[in-house]
Amino acid sequence: MKTNLITRAGWHQLDLELKELWKVERPAVTQAVSEAAALGDRSENAEYIYGKRRLREIDRRVRFLMKRLEVLKIVDYDPRQDGKVFFGAWVELENEAGDIVRYRIVGSDEMDPKNNYITINSPMARALIGKQVDDEVLVHTPSGVKEWYINKIQYQPFKATR
């Protein structure tokens, strides 16, 4: 199930990608394809073939982004959320072994495992929604039930620790 929720920053990032593809990359690739086509035989012209393929990829992504941006609902921070985990929160968790992890709960369009951005549809996020600091959270994962404790909840990024 794909939610239509997104943070304002996430929406702007998708909008920026759309504008970059439409106004910068597509015209440049179109120009390159025109120049490659002018060289003659298109059947063995790698630049032409690759360029046409890239244009199809760009057009597909542009169509997707245009449709997706229309249905997304931007969720902004509300001060009433303080103290509880809701959409857009950064959460610091700790397990019994002392392992500490930090996640941000975002929409499916913003999911980024490298930066610990998890989708609101994930088992972890579903278990965290509505919880407070010092609450115990049981997360049902494919590898079994995991137990976590909430150390911090905030609606601004955590400061780097190193």
C-alpha positions as CSV (number, residue, x, y, z in Angstrom):
1,M,0.0,0.0,0.0
2,K,1.5,3.3,-1.1
3,T,0.6,6.3,1.0
4,N,0.1,9.7,-0.5
5,L,1.9,11.5,2.4
6,I,5.1,13.4,2.0
7,T,7.1,16.0,3.9
8,R,7.4,19.5,2.4
9,A,11.1,18.9,1.8
10,G,10.4,15.6,0.0
11,W,7.8,17.3,-2.2
12,H,10.2,20.0,-3.2
13,Q,12.9,17.4,-4.0
14,L,10.5,15.6,-6.4
15,D,9.4,18.9,-7.9
16,L,13.0,19.9,-8.4
17,E,13.8,16.5,-10.1
18,L,10.8,17.0,-12.4
19,K,11.9,20.5,-13.4
20,E,15.5,19.3,-13.9
21,L,14.4,16.5,-16.2
22,W,12.0,18.6,-18.2
23,K,13.9,21.9,-18.5
24,V,17.5,20.7,-18.5
25,E,18.1,17.1,-19.3
26,R,15.4,16.4,-21.8
27,P,16.4,19.4,-24.1
28,A,20.0,18.4,-23.9
29,V,19.2,14.7,-24.8
30,T,16.9,15.9,-27.6
31,Q,19.6,18.0,-29.1
32,A,22.1,15.1,-28.9
33,V,19.6,12.8,-30.6
34,S,19.0,15.4,-33.4
35,E,22.7,15.7,-34.0
36,A,23.2,11.9,-34.0
37,A,20.3,11.5,-36.4
38,A,21.9,14.0,-38.8
39,L,25.0,11.7,-39.1
40,G,23.1,9.3,-41.3
41,D,22.4,5.6,-40.7
42,R,20.4,5.4,-37.4
43,S,20.4,1.6,-37.2
44,E,24.0,1.4,-36.1
45,N,24.3,4.8,-34.5
46,A,24.9,4.1,-30.8
47,E,24.5,7.8,-29.8
48,Y,21.1,7.9,-31.6
49,I,19.9,4.6,-30.1
50,Y,21.1,5.4,-26.6
51,G,19.6,8.9,-26.8
52,K,16.2,7.7,-27.9
53,R,16.2,5.2,-25.1
54,R,17.2,7.9,-22.6
55,L,14.4,10.1,-23.9
56,R,11.9,7.4,-23.3
57,E,13.2,6.9,-19.7
58,I,13.0,10.7,-19.1
59,D,9.5,10.9,-20.5
60,R,8.4,7.9,-18.4
61,R,9.8,9.5,-15.2
62,V,8.3,12.9,-16.0
63,R,4.8,11.4,-16.5
64,F,5.2,9.5,-13.2
65,L,6.4,12.6,-11.3
66,M,3.6,14.8,-12.7
67,K,0.9,12.3,-11.7
68,R,2.5,11.6,-8.3
69,L,2.9,15.3,-7.4
70,E,-0.8,15.9,-8.1
71,V,-1.9,13.3,-5.5
72,L,0.7,13.8,-2.8
73,K,-0.5,15.4,0.5
74,I,2.2,17.5,2.2
75,V,2.3,17.0,5.9
76,D,3.8,19.8,7.8
77,Y,5.0,19.8,11.4
78,D,2.4,20.8,14.0
79,P,3.6,21.8,17.6
80,R,0.8,19.6,19.0
81,Q,2.9,16.6,17.8
82,D,5.7,17.3,20.3
83,G,6.4,14.4,22.6
84,K,4.9,11.8,20.4
85,V,5.9,10.0,17.2
86,F,4.0,11.1,14.1
87,F,4.8,11.4,10.4
88,G,8.0,13.4,9.8
89,A,9.5,12.6,13.2
90,W,13.1,11.7,13.9
91,V,13.2,9.0,16.5
92,E,16.2,7.5,18.4
93,L,15.7,3.9,19.6
94,E,17.7,1.6,21.7
95,N,17.5,-2.2,22.2
96,E,18.4,-4.2,25.3
97,A,21.9,-4.8,23.8
98,G,22.5,-1.1,23.9
99,D,22.4,-0.7,20.1
100,I,21.1,2.8,19.1
101,V,19.4,3.5,15.8
102,R,17.9,6.7,14.5
103,Y,15.1,6.8,11.9
104,R,12.9,9.4,10.3
105,I,9.4,8.4,9.4
106,V,8.5,9.6,5.9
107,G,6.3,8.8,2.9
108,S,7.1,6.0,0.5
109,D,8.4,8.5,-2.1
110,E,11.1,9.7,0.3
111,M,12.3,6.4,1.7
112,D,16.1,6.3,1.9
113,P,17.6,3.4,3.8
114,K,21.1,5.0,3.5
115,N,19.9,8.0,5.6
116,N,17.6,5.9,7.8
117,Y,14.4,7.4,6.3
118,I,11.8,4.7,6.7
119,T,8.3,4.7,5.1
120,I,5.3,5.1,7.3
121,N,4.1,1.8,6.0
122,S,7.1,-0.1,7.5
123,P,6.6,-2.4,10.5
124,M,8.9,-0.2,12.6
125,A,7.1,3.0,11.7
126,R,3.6,1.5,12.3
127,A,4.8,0.3,15.8
128,L,6.2,3.8,16.6
129,I,3.3,6.0,15.6
130,G,1.7,7.6,18.7
131,K,4.4,6.5,21.1
132,Q,6.3,8.7,23.5
133,V,9.8,8.9,25.0
134,D,10.6,5.9,27.3
135,D,7.9,3.8,25.7
136,E,8.7,0.2,24.8
137,V,8.0,-0.7,21.2
138,L,7.5,-4.3,19.9
139,V,8.2,-4.5,16.2
140,H,6.9,-7.5,14.3
141,T,9.5,-8.2,11.5
142,P,9.9,-11.2,9.2
143,S,12.8,-12.3,11.4
144,G,10.7,-12.1,14.6
145,V,9.6,-9.7,17.2
146,K,12.1,-7.0,18.1
147,E,12.0,-4.9,21.3
148,W,13.1,-1.2,21.3
149,Y,12.9,1.7,23.7
150,I,12.3,5.3,22.5
151,N,15.1,7.6,23.7
152,K,14.3,10.8,21.7
153,I,11.7,12.2,19.5
154,Q,12.2,15.4,17.6
155,Y,10.9,17.1,14.5
156,Q,14.3,18.6,13.5
157,P,17.2,16.5,12.3
158,F,19.5,15.0,14.9
159,K,22.9,16.8,15.2
160,A,25.8,14.7,13.9
161,T,27.6,12.8,16.7
162,R,31.2,11.9,16.0
